[in-house]
Amino acid sequence: MAAYFIAHRKDISDSEKLRAYARTVDETIERFGGEVLARCDGFEVLEGDWESGANRDDDAPERVTIIRFPDMGSLRSWYGSQEYRELKAIRQESSVSDVVAIEGKA
C-alpha cells in the first residue's frame, strides 16, 4: 500500500538554510522511490486556522507538501536515512512544520 508524507510548514526562521534544504531534498526522495505530488504555498483553506502562504515570502510561510512512496517501509527508510537525517536537521532548524505519514491507495 502506498504511503504519503504530508508536511504543513507554518513558520520560517532562516530562509538561507531552508533554501539549502530545498536544493537537495528531491534527490533523496527519488532514491527511496518517492515522488513529490504537491508542494504549494497557495491553497484554499476550507476549515481550520491555516493561512495560505505566498511563494518565497517569509511573512506568509505556510506551505503544504505531499510525497508518495511505494509503501510505509520506503517512507520510513527515507525519513531515517543518513542522507535525509542531515537535511531534516536543516529543515527543523530553519522552519516549524507539522509532519505526518499515512498509508493510502496509490
N, C-alpha and C positions, 0 to 999 in steps of 0.2 A: 504494500500500500504506500502511496506517495506520502511524503512528509513536507510540511511547509514551515519555514522560518519566517515569522512575522515580527517586524520591528516598528515601533512608533517612537520616532525621535521627538523629544519635547524641548530640548534646550541645547545650545552650543556654547561652550566656554572657550574653545580655542579653534578657530577656523583653519589655521595653518595645519595643525596636527590632523584635523578631520579630513582635509584635502589629501594629505599623505595616505591616510587610510583608504580613501576613495580611489586613489590611483592604482592600488594593487589588490584590493579585495576580490574583484571579479575573477582574477586568475585562480585564487584559492578555491572559490566556489566551483568553478568549472572542473578543477582537478578531482573533486569529490562527486561529480555528476550532477551538480546543481545548476539551476537556471534562474536568473532574475526575471520574475514575471511582472513586477511593478516596482517602481521607485519614483514616487511623486511627491511634490511639495504641495501642489494644488489639488485638493479633494473636497468633495461635498460632504459636510457633516450632517447626518440625518438625526442623530441622537447623541447626547453627551456634551462634554465640555472641550472637545478637541477644537483647535484653531487651525484652519488651513494655512500652510506656510507659503512663503514667497521664495522662489528659486534664488539661492545664493544670498538670502537676506537673513542675517543673524538675528534681526529683531522679530522675524517671523519664521522660526526654525523648524516648525513641525513638518515631519515627513513620514510617509509610510513606505516600507519596503517589504515585498513578499518574494521569497525564494523557494522554489520547488526542488526537492531532492527525490531520488528514486524511492527511498524508504527512510525510516527513522534512524536506522543504523548509519546510513550515509551522512545524514544531517549531523548526528552526534559525532561521527568521526571527523567531519569538517570542523565543527564547533570546538572540539577538544584537541585538534591538531596543533602541532608546533607552529605551522605557518599562520593559522588563524589566531592562535593564542597571542602572538605578538601584535597582530592587528587589532584584536579585541581590546587589548590593553590601551592602545592608542584611542580607539573609539570611546572607551569608558572614561579615559582621562579628559577627553575633549568634548564630550556631549553626555546628555542624560536621555536614556531610552527605556521603554518597556519592551521586552522581547519574550515571545512565546514560540514553542514548537508544537505543531499539531499534526495529526495524521488525517488524511482525506483521500478522496478519489483523485486520480491523475487528471 
